[in-house]
Amino acid sequence: MRQITLSNGTIVEVECLSCALTSGLVQPDGGVVIETEHFHAHQDVAYPIKGLIILASKRHIYCFDELTEEEKLDYINLLTKIRKAQREVLGIDHVYYFYNEDTTHHFHTWMVPRYKWMNEFGRSVESLRPVLRHARNEMNDQENVNEVIEAISLLAKALRGER
């Protein structure tokens, strides 16, 4: 078991955070953004940045090559739908996508939006670690958390076709 501190300060003890989130054992702030038979999308639980979405497989796998054909189609379709909603609903022009196979969790992709306030940290992939730390340490005030939760709601509604 591992102890993980969520952005809201809650400490959870889980074997796998992604499994706990996709199964509903741990509830992300704002709830689920979109869910299919194979995938679960939610706001990142560690970093309070509007529209920072984690797309996680429900099946405990680690690599792209472990996805079934049906999962591959579902994955790319969800990435595309979420990205479109990020642009249309939240006005997000640029997104960094991250996926790694040496994670302690299982298969998931980070969809990290790029905002103007992030420019002070640089504009390369190397700037993301300080951006994430800044968000976690300096943006956990109630006003920002409320904005993040509102963004989750807006994305979820758009993805359900409820504009």
C-alpha positions in Angstrom: 0.0 0.0 0.0 1.1 3.5 -0.7 0.1 6.8 0.9 -0.8 9.5 -1.6 -1.7 13.1 -0.8 -4.4 14.5 -3.1 -4.4 18.2 -4.0 -7.2 18.8 -1.5 -4.9 17.5 1.3 -6.7 14.2 1.7 -4.3 11.3 2.2 -5.4 8.0 0.7 -3.7 4.6 1.1 -4.0 2.5 -2.0 -2.2 -0.2 -3.9 -2.8 1.6 -7.2 -4.2 5.1 -7.5 -5.5 4.6 -11.0 -7.4 1.4 -9.9 -8.8 3.2 -6.9 -10.0 6.1 -9.1 -11.4 4.1 -12.0 -13.3 1.7 -9.6 -14.8 4.6 -7.6 -12.9 3.7 -4.4 -11.3 7.2 -4.4 -13.4 10.1 -5.7 -11.6 12.8 -7.6 -12.7 16.4 -6.9 -15.5 17.3 -9.2 -16.2 13.7 -10.1 -15.8 11.8 -13.4 -15.3 13.9 -16.6 -16.3 11.1 -18.9 -16.3 7.3 -18.6 -16.6 4.4 -21.1 -16.4 0.7 -20.8 -12.6 0.9 -21.1 -11.5 4.3 -19.8 -12.1 6.8 -17.0 -11.3 10.5 -17.3 -10.9 12.8 -14.3 -9.2 16.0 -13.2 -5.7 15.2 -12.0 -6.0 14.6 -8.2 -2.6 16.0 -7.4 -2.4 19.3 -9.3 -5.2 21.9 -9.3 -4.9 23.2 -12.9 -8.1 23.7 -14.8 -8.6 21.1 -17.4 -5.6 18.9 -16.4 -7.2 15.6 -17.3 -6.0 12.1 -16.7 -7.4 9.5 -19.1 -6.8 6.1 -17.4 -7.6 2.6 -18.6 -9.9 0.6 -16.3 -7.9 -2.5 -17.0 -4.6 -2.7 -15.1 -2.1 -2.6 -17.9 1.1 -0.5 -18.4 1.8 -0.2 -22.2 0.1 0.8 -25.4 0.8 -2.6 -26.9 -1.3 -4.2 -24.2 -4.5 -2.4 -25.4 -7.0 -4.4 -27.4 -8.2 -3.1 -30.7 -11.5 -2.0 -29.1 -9.5 -0.2 -26.4 -7.3 1.5 -28.9 -10.3 3.0 -30.7 -12.0 4.0 -27.5 -8.7 5.7 -26.3 -8.1 7.8 -29.4 -11.8 8.7 -29.6 -11.8 9.8 -26.0 -8.6 11.8 -26.3 -10.1 13.6 -29.3 -13.4 14.4 -27.6 -11.8 15.6 -24.5 -9.3 17.8 -26.4 -12.2 19.3 -28.4 -14.1 20.1 -25.2 -11.0 21.6 -23.6 -10.7 24.0 -26.6 -14.4 24.8 -27.0 -15.4 25.0 -23.3 -12.3 26.1 -21.5 -10.5 28.0 -24.3 -7.4 25.9 -24.0 -5.2 26.4 -27.1 -2.3 24.1 -26.3 -2.0 20.8 -24.4 1.0 18.6 -23.5 0.3 14.9 -23.5 2.3 12.6 -21.3 2.3 8.8 -21.0 5.0 6.7 -19.5 5.5 3.0 -18.9 7.6 3.2 -15.8 4.8 4.6 -13.7 3.7 3.1 -10.4 0.1 3.4 -11.5 -1.3 1.8 -14.6 -1.8 3.0 -18.1 -2.9 6.6 -18.2 -2.3 9.8 -20.2 -1.9 13.2 -18.8 -3.5 16.0 -20.8 -1.8 19.1 -19.4 -3.2 22.4 -20.7 -0.9 25.3 -21.3 -1.9 28.7 -19.8 -0.2 32.1 -20.0 0.7 32.1 -16.3 2.9 29.1 -17.0 5.2 31.1 -19.3 7.2 32.3 -16.3 8.5 28.7 -16.0 9.4 28.4 -19.7 7.8 27.0 -22.7 9.3 23.5 -23.0 8.4 20.2 -21.6 11.1 20.9 -19.0 8.9 23.7 -17.6 6.1 21.3 -16.6 7.6 20.0 -13.4 8.0 23.5 -11.9 4.5 24.4 -13.2 3.0 21.3 -11.5 4.8 22.1 -8.2 3.7 25.7 -8.4 0.1 24.6 -8.9 0.2 22.2 -6.0 1.9 24.5 -3.6 0.5 27.9 -4.6 -2.8 27.3 -6.3 -4.7 25.3 -3.7 -6.7 28.2 -2.5 -10.5 27.9 -2.4 -11.0 30.3 -5.3 -8.8 28.3 -7.7 -10.2 25.0 -6.5 -13.7 26.3 -7.2 -12.6 27.3 -10.7 -11.1 23.8 -11.3 -14.3 22.1 -10.1 -16.4 24.4 -12.4 -14.2 23.5 -15.3 -14.7 19.8 -14.6 -18.5 20.4 -14.6 -18.3 22.3 -17.9 -16.2 19.6 -19.5 -18.4 16.8 -18.3 -21.6 18.5 -19.5 -20.0 19.2 -22.9 -18.9 15.6 -23.2 -22.5 14.5 -22.4 -23.8 16.9 -25.1 -25.5 19.1 -22.5 -24.1 22.5 -23.4 
